[in-house]
């Protein structure tokens, strides 16, 4: 190991200021300093600003983890600790792809993980209205009043619908979460991640799925 910024030149004595020292590689690179990669911007070890990033968040997480471990241990509860390296090893030896749900199954001492290729059902909780019947402006004064009815033309906000629009700027088939309006002109939020909203869909073109 060696320091990114030499201590002799005023560099700090911090763990994040260390880097692997490989003489052949350093000579091949002409002993250049770490830089931001053009192919992977911000990759760890390639951005000199990363060496100056504060470590308090990592320290807090580590301290919390060990405090929980000690608390469970003192309560005579069965507890086991593991490392990220063991989790990766468990995944690799069983040919399991990396995902949060699969990482949880590979933590610690693991014999065999079954059903790793079973599709994961993703469920998103969503609201279907608000108890507040008044919309406020930025000064806190009422600017609009909401109807007490939460159903319009047989639809409720949050219903999954498909809309087959025959003409107009929204022509086509749109599927997603509907936001109702008492006028009969709805909005449909499509997708889960990076959702887009299609506005101005007539209730006549919608059906619940």
N, C-alpha and C positions, 0 to 999 in steps of 0.2 A: 504494500500500500504506500502511496505517497500523497502529498497535499497538492490540490489543484493550484492554490496560491501558496508558494513556499513561505514557511514561517519566517525564514530569514529575510524575506521581502515584505514582512508585515502581514502575512496571511493569518487567519484565525485558526485556533486549535479546536476545530469543531468536527464532529463525525461526518456531517454532510460535506465537509471540505476535502474528504478523502476520495481517492480514485484508485483503481487497480493499476499497478505499475508493471508494465510488460516492456522490457527493453527493446526487443525486436520490433514490436508494434510501434513503440514511440519513435524509433529510428525511421521506420517506414513512413510515419506521419510527419517526419521532420520535427518531432516534439511539439506539435501544435497544441494550443489550448483547446478545451472542449468548446464546441460551437453549436448553434442551433441547426439541427439537421433540416435540409431542404425537403427530404422525402418524408420525414416524420417530425413535423414541427413540435417542439416542446417535449421531445422524448427524454426520459430521465438520463442524466449523465451527459447530455449533449447541449444543455443550455446552461451557460455560466451563471445565470440568475438563480438557478435551482440551488446552487451552493449557498446562497444568501437567504434562502427561504427560512422563516422561523420554524422551529421544531416543537413549539408548545402544543400544537394539536395532536401530533403523534405521541408526545409524552403523556398528554391527558388520557388518550385512548389506552396506552399501555398501563398506566397507573390504575385506571378503572378496571381493566381486565384482571390484574393481579389482586386488586381489592375484592372483586367478586369471587375469585378463586379462593382467597383466604376466608371469606365469609362462609362459603359453602363448606369448606374444609372444617371450620370451627363448629359448624352446625351438624357435623357427622353425616353429611350427605355424600352419596357417591358422586365423585367429580373426576373428570379426565381432561387433560389439556393436550393440545396438539399444536403443530406449526403449519405455516403455509406450505413449507416444503413437503411435509408428509401428505397434506391434502393433494398437492400436485402429483406426488408419487402414486397415491391411491388412484387418482384419475388416469394417469398415464398407463399403469400396468393393466388396467381394465378397459382401456380404449374408450374412456368416457369423455365427451366434449365438455368444454368449460361453460358453465352457466351457474347462476346463483343457487338455483334449486339443487343442482347436482353437486356443487361444492359442499352444500350442507350435508349431503349424504356421504361425502368422502372425508369428512373431518375426523381426525384421531385414528384409532386402531380399527380398521375396517377389513372384514373378511371378503365379502362378495356383495356387490350392489346389483340388484335385479331391477328390470323395468326402466333402465336409464334412458331408453329411447322412446318411452311412452310420451306422447304429446302432453304438454302442460297446458291446462286450462287457465287462461288469464281472465280474471273477473275484475271489473272496475265498478266501484260504488259511485252512484251519481244521485244528485238531488232531484226532487220532483216538485219543487216549489218552495216558497218561503212563508214563514208565519208573519213576517213583516209585510204589511199591506201598503206601505208608503215608501216611495223612493225619494232620497234626499239629494240636494245639490251639495256642492263642495263646502257650503257654509252651514250645512245641517238643517236647512229649511226644506219642507216638503215641495217637491216639484212634480210629482205624479202619484196617483193612487191606483193600486192594483185591485183587480176584481177578486172576489172571494171564491169564485168558481175555479177549480183546477182542471176541469174537463171541457174540451171544446170539440164539437163534431165527433165525439167518440174517442178523441185522442187526449193523452196527458203528456206533459213535458217529461222526457226521459224514455218514452216508448221507442222501441226500435221499429222503424218503418222503412218501406221501400216506396219510392216515388217514381212513377213513369210519366215524365213530362213530354207531351206530344210536340210542343212547339215553343218558340221563344228563346231567350238567351240561356235558359236553364234546360234546354231540350236534352233528353237522355234519361238514364236510369240512375237514381241516387239512393243510397242506402246508408242509414245511420240513425243517430239519436235525434229525435224531433223536439223542437221548442215551439209550443203552441202559441197562437194568438187568437183572440176572440173574433178577429176579422176574418179568420179562415185562411190567412196567409202565413205559412209556417216557415221556420228555418230548420235545416237538417245539418247536423254535425257529423261528418263522415270520418271514419277511421278512428284509431286510438291514439297513436303517436303522431305528432305534427298534424292534428286534426284541422280540417278546413270546413268552413260553414257555407252552405249553399242557401242563399236567402231568397225569399219570394216564391215559395212553393205552395201551390193551392192545395187545400185539404182534399179537394176532389181527386187529386192525382196520387194521394197517399193511401197506403194500406199497412196495417200492423203485421209484423212478421214474428 
